Amino acid sequence: MAKMKKQPKSVTGTNLLHAKNHNRRAVLDAVRRHDGLSRADITRITNLSAQTISNLVGELEETGLLLAGEPIRQKRGQPARPYRLNPDGGYAIGFQLTGTQFDAVLVNLLGEERARISQQFNHPNPERAVELLIEATRKIIADCGLDPARNIGIGIAMPGPVGIAGPTGIAPGWENFDIVAAMSEKIDCPVFAENDADAAAISEKLYGNARTLENFVYVFIGYGLGAGLFMDNQIIHGTNGAAGEIGHLPVEPHGRDCPCGRKGCLERYVSLLALYDEFDAADRDALLNDTTLNRLAQLSPDDEPVKRWIKQAAPHLATAVQILGSMLDPQAVMLGGLLPASILDALLIELGRLESAGSRTPLGNALPVQAGVGNLLSAAMGAAALPIYHELVPDFQNMLKIRDAKG
């Protein structure tokens, strides 16, 4: 199953084309993080030569990815032009895919939403799902009147480890289905796939509260529970792409039955399904059958079932935060996903009240736990961030391997 450009274990020889692509991304990333940089500023930040920066900035300006401002007078030398990303220099499309519907968003290079569409279905087989996503891609581009050549890619976010079916997967028949390859055969642009937690973590890194962080964990509360592990500026996938599947951590011996076959798994207490279980049968069914999540959005932290869920979920979530802090030593843990903002805030307040929520890093420092910048379409926005992340952020891991090979 293709993930977000999973790199080979080793790279040998001198790959000058990759080096140029890396330098190009380094320039775009510098301008993304520090708006209004001159060529001299970019040279200093990237440690590239002035000639290399001159060539790259010229190319990026010509292709429409960078915009040059009016020259600014300096105390010394010639006036310098500030550069910034051109929001409309390209766009990306993100799909948030579940077993019952997809939501699609089209965003510009700054991650600003330009359009969205949704479509309901009933657990389609993978081939039919690909047809629907291709149709939706062409429709959203046409409806916006955009140049298809400016589409830098498509991202797809799905629950659970990508490529398997299961309690939080899409449907039977998706086992080992390579949705990236299937989509790529039918459309002329890069395609990426991640689980919803990883996609949301990348979106948080590009546009949210984690922009300045190199190490953080994004806990995605959806129908199940997962975590995006962003370590040393890289998403960690693990051997089988299942890194961060914290939903099946055992937190309650002899606890609630889990569809995975075990008892007391974390997502049986911290998830939308766990929240819905606090309601009576009629309300629970109404929430489960509302694929638009409109009923969920109308819930309040003052509703008695929501209060009960928060009281039950917070201690288990605090335990998970402690485990993540001890194992990974992140700078922060972000909470996000599909919960309405008011309920997420109330959950954070309850975490803060718990003595165990005063989590510590291995060095004894307090571990910040805060809300991510997200909404009910956070996975779709995260999916749209996948091709943008690939286009704008340098691949430091592979460059280090190339340097090692040259040395």
C-alpha positions in Angstrom: 0.0 0.0 0.0 1.5 3.3 -1.1 2.0 5.8 1.7 3.1 9.4 1.5 6.3 8.8 -0.5 7.8 6.2 1.8 11.6 6.4 1.1 13.9 3.5 0.3 16.1 2.2 3.1 19.3 3.3 1.3 20.3 5.7 -1.5 23.6 5.3 -3.2 25.5 7.5 -5.7 25.1 11.2 -6.3 21.6 12.2 -7.2 21.9 15.7 -8.5 18.2 15.9 -9.6 17.1 15.0 -6.1 19.5 17.6 -4.7 18.0 20.3 -6.9 14.5 19.3 -5.9 15.5 19.4 -2.3 17.0 22.9 -2.7 13.8 24.0 -4.5 11.7 22.8 -1.5 14.1 24.4 0.9 13.5 27.8 -0.7 9.7 27.3 -0.7 9.8 26.2 2.9 11.8 29.2 4.0 9.4 31.6 2.3 6.4 29.7 3.7 7.7 30.0 7.2 9.1 33.6 6.9 6.9 35.7 4.7 8.6 38.6 2.9 12.2 37.3 2.5 14.7 38.8 0.2 17.1 36.7 -1.8 19.9 37.5 0.7 17.6 36.3 3.5 16.8 33.1 1.7 20.5 32.5 1.1 21.3 33.0 4.8 18.4 30.7 6.0 19.1 27.8 3.5 22.9 28.0 3.5 22.9 27.7 -0.2 25.0 29.8 -2.5 23.8 33.2 -3.8 24.0 32.0 -7.4 21.9 28.9 -6.5 19.3 31.0 -4.8 19.2 33.5 -7.7 18.5 30.6 -10.1 15.9 28.9 -8.0 14.0 32.1 -7.1 14.0 33.1 -10.7 12.5 29.7 -11.7 9.9 29.7 -8.9 8.9 33.2 -9.8 8.5 32.3 -13.5 6.4 29.2 -12.7 4.1 31.3 -10.5 4.9 29.7 -7.1 6.6 32.9 -5.7 5.5 36.5 -5.9 7.9 39.4 -5.7 7.0 42.5 -3.9 8.1 46.1 -4.5 11.8 46.7 -3.8 12.6 47.8 -0.2 15.4 50.2 0.4 18.2 48.9 2.6 20.7 50.8 4.7 23.4 49.6 2.4 23.4 48.3 -1.2 20.6 47.9 -3.7 16.9 47.8 -2.7 15.8 44.2 -2.1 12.6 42.6 -3.3 10.7 40.6 -0.7 9.2 37.2 -1.8 6.2 35.3 -0.6 4.3 32.3 -1.7 1.7 32.8 -4.4 -1.5 31.4 -2.8 -2.9 30.8 -6.3 0.3 29.3 -7.7 -1.2 25.9 -7.2 -3.9 24.0 -5.5 -4.5 20.6 -4.0 -7.5 18.4 -3.3 -8.1 16.4 -0.2 -10.5 13.6 0.4 -11.8 12.4 3.8 -13.0 8.9 3.1 -15.2 6.7 5.3 -17.4 3.8 4.6 -20.5 5.9 4.1 -19.3 9.1 2.5 -16.5 11.3 1.3 -15.8 14.9 1.8 -13.5 16.8 -0.5 -11.9 20.2 -0.1 -9.8 22.2 -2.6 -7.2 24.4 -1.0 -4.6 26.9 -2.3 -0.9 26.8 -1.4 -1.6 28.5 2.0 -4.1 25.8 2.9 -7.1 28.1 2.5 -10.3 26.4 1.5 -11.6 27.4 -1.9 -14.3 24.8 -2.4 -15.8 21.6 -0.9 -18.2 18.9 -2.0 -19.6 15.8 -0.2 -21.2 12.6 -1.4 -22.8 9.8 0.5 -22.5 6.1 -0.4 -22.9 2.7 1.2 -19.5 1.0 1.8 -18.5 0.8 -1.9 -15.9 -1.6 -3.2 -12.6 0.0 -3.8 -12.9 0.1 -7.6 -16.2 2.0 -7.3 -14.8 4.4 -4.7 -11.9 5.3 -7.1 -14.4 6.1 -9.8 -16.3 8.4 -7.5 -13.2 10.2 -6.3 -12.0 10.7 -9.9 -15.4 12.1 -10.9 -15.4 14.4 -7.8 -11.9 15.6 -8.6 -12.8 16.7 -12.1 -16.1 18.3 -10.9 -14.5 20.4 -8.2 -11.8 21.6 -10.6 -14.3 22.5 -13.3 -16.7 24.2 -10.9 -13.9 26.4 -9.7 -12.8 27.2 -13.2 -9.2 26.2 -12.4 -6.4 25.1 -14.7 -5.9 21.3 -14.2 -2.2 21.8 -14.8 -2.0 23.8 -11.5 -3.2 20.8 -9.5 -0.2 19.7 -7.5 -1.8 16.6 -6.3 -4.6 14.7 -4.5 -4.5 13.5 -0.9 -6.7 10.8 0.6 -7.3 10.4 4.4 -8.8 7.1 5.6 -9.5 5.8 9.1 -7.1 3.2 10.5 -3.9 1.9 8.9 -4.1 2.5 5.2 -4.6 -0.6 3.2 -6.6 -2.8 5.7 -10.3 -3.3 6.6 -11.4 -3.6 10.1 -13.5 -2.0 12.9 -12.4 1.5 11.8 -11.6 0.8 8.1 -13.7 1.4 5.0 -15.3 -1.9 4.2 -14.5 -5.5 3.5 -12.7 -5.9 0.2 -10.2 -3.1 0.9 -7.5 -5.4 2.3 -4.2 -4.6 0.6 -5.9 -2.4 -2.0 -3.4 0.1 -3.4 -5.7 3.2 -3.8 -2.7 5.4 -4.8 -1.8 3.2 -7.7 -5.4 2.8 -8.8 -6.0 6.6 -8.7 -2.7 7.3 -10.4 -3.7 5.2 -13.4 -6.7 7.3 -14.0 -5.5 10.9 -13.3 -2.4 12.9 -14.2 -1.2 14.2 -10.9 0.6 12.9 -7.8 -1.6 10.9 -5.4 -0.9 10.4 -1.7 -2.7 8.4 1.0 -2.4 8.5 4.8 -4.6 7.5 7.7 -6.7 10.4 9.1 -4.4 11.0 12.1 -1.2 11.3 10.1 -2.9 13.6 7.5 -4.3 15.9 10.3 -0.8 16.0 11.9 0.7 17.2 8.6 -2.0 19.8 8.3 -1.3 20.9 11.9 2.4 21.2 11.0 1.8 23.3 7.9 -1.0 25.6 9.0 -1.8 25.1 12.7 -0.4 25.4 16.2 2.5 23.0 15.4 4.1 25.2 12.7 7.2 25.8 14.9 7.4 22.3 16.3 9.7 19.5 15.1 8.4 16.8 17.5 4.7 16.5 18.4 1.9 14.0 18.6 -1.5 14.7 17.1 -4.3 12.6 18.7 -7.2 12.2 16.3 -10.5 11.5 17.9 -12.9 10.1 15.3 -15.1 7.1 15.2 -12.0 5.3 16.4 -8.8 6.8 17.9 -5.4 7.2 16.3 -2.3 9.4 16.6 0.0 11.0 14.1 3.6 10.9 15.3 5.6 13.8 13.9 9.2 13.2 15.0 12.2 15.2 13.8 10.1 16.9 11.1 8.9 13.5 9.7 5.8 11.5 10.0 6.6 8.1 11.6 4.8 5.2 9.8 6.4 2.1 11.4 7.1 -1.2 9.7 3.5 -1.9 8.6 2.2 1.7 8.5 0.4 1.2 11.9 2.6 3.5 14.1 0.3 5.7 16.2 -2.6 3.2 16.4 -3.1 4.0 20.0 -6.8 3.2 19.9 -6.0 -0.4 20.9 -3.8 0.3 23.9 -5.3 -1.7 26.8 -6.3 0.8 29.5 -9.0 -1.1 31.4 -8.4 -4.8 32.4 -11.6 -6.8 31.8 -13.1 -3.6 30.3 -15.5 -3.1 27.4 -15.5 -5.5 24.5 -13.6 -4.1 21.5 -14.3 -5.2 17.9 -10.6 -6.1 17.7 -11.4 -9.1 20.0 -9.8 -7.7 23.1 -11.2 -5.9 26.1 -10.6 -2.4 27.5 -9.0 -0.8 24.5 -8.5 3.0 24.7 -10.9 3.8 21.8 -13.7 2.1 23.6 -13.5 5.0 26.0 -12.1 7.9 23.8 -13.9 8.1 20.5 -17.1 9.3 18.9 -18.6 5.7 19.2 -17.8 5.8 23.0 -19.4 9.2 23.3 -22.5 7.9 21.4 -22.8 5.0 23.8 -23.6 7.4 26.6 -27.0 8.3 24.9 -30.2 6.3 24.9 -30.8 3.9 22.1 -32.9 6.3 19.9 -30.4 9.2 20.2 -27.5 6.9 19.7 -28.9 5.5 16.5 -29.7 9.0 15.3 -26.1 10.1 15.9 -24.7 7.0 14.3 -26.9 7.3 11.2 -26.1 11.0 10.7 -23.1 10.8 8.3 -23.1 14.6 7.9 -22.2 15.0 11.7 -24.8 17.8 12.0 -26.3 16.2 15.1 -22.8 15.8 16.6 -22.1 19.5 16.0 -25.3 20.4 17.9 -24.2 18.6 21.1 -23.0 20.7 24.1 -20.5 19.9 26.8 -23.4 20.7 29.2 -25.5 17.7 27.9 -25.6 15.0 30.6 -24.4 12.2 28.3 -21.5 14.4 27.1 -20.6 15.2 30.7 -20.5 11.5 31.6 -18.3 10.7 28.6 -15.8 13.5 29.4 -15.5 12.2 33.0 -14.9 8.7 31.8 -12.7 9.5 28.8 -10.3 12.0 30.4 -8.5 9.7 32.8 -7.8 7.1 30.1 -6.7 9.8 27.7 -4.4 11.2 30.4 -2.8 7.8 30.7 -2.2 7.7 27.0 -0.6 11.1 27.0 1.7 10.0 29.8 2.7 7.0 27.7 3.3 9.1 24.6 5.3 11.6 26.6 7.5 9.0 28.2 8.2 7.0 24.9 8.5 9.8 22.4 9.5 13.0 24.4 7.5 15.3 22.1 7.3 19.1 22.5 3.5 18.9 22.7 0.4 16.7 22.3 -2.3 18.1 20.1 -5.9 17.0 20.4 -8.2 17.2 17.3 -10.4 15.2 15.0 -14.1 15.2 14.6 -15.2 16.5 18.1 -17.0 19.9 18.1 -14.7 22.6 19.5 -16.8 23.2 22.6 -16.6 19.5 23.6 -12.9 19.3 22.8 -12.3 22.3 25.0 -14.3 20.8 27.9 -12.2 17.6 27.5 -9.0 19.6 27.7 -10.3 21.4 30.9 -11.0 18.0 32.5 -7.6 16.8 31.6 -6.1 19.8 33.2 -8.0 19.0 36.4 -6.6 15.6 36.7 -3.4 15.2 38.6 -2.2 12.6 36.2 -2.6 15.0 33.3 0.3 17.0 34.6 2.4 14.8 32.3 6.1 15.1 32.3 8.7 14.5 29.6 11.6 12.1 30.4 13.5 15.2 31.5 10.9 16.2 34.0 9.4 19.1 32.0 5.7 19.7 31.7 4.2 18.3 28.5 1.8 20.8 26.9 -1.6 19.3 25.8 -3.6 21.7 23.6 -6.3 21.8 20.9 -5.2 21.5 17.3 -6.5 23.9 14.7 -9.2 21.8 13.1 -12.9 21.2 12.4 -15.2 18.4 11.2 -13.2 18.4 7.9 -9.8 18.3 9.6 -8.9 14.9 7.9 -9.9 16.3 4.5 -7.8 19.4 5.1 -5.0 17.2 6.2 -5.4 15.1 3.1 -5.1 18.2 1.0 -2.0 19.1 2.9 -0.2 15.9 1.8 0.7 17.0 -1.7 1.5 20.5 -0.5 3.8 19.1 2.2 5.5 17.0 -0.5 5.9 20.1 -2.7 7.0 22.6 -0.1 8.9 20.8 2.6 12.5 19.5 2.1 13.1 15.7 2.6 15.9 16.0 5.1 16.1 12.2 5.8 16.8 11.3 2.2 19.3 14.1 1.8 21.2 12.9 4.8 21.4 9.4 3.2 22.7 11.0 0.0 25.3 12.9 1.9 26.4 9.8 3.7 26.7 7.9 0.5 28.8 10.7 -1.0 31.0 10.7 2.1 
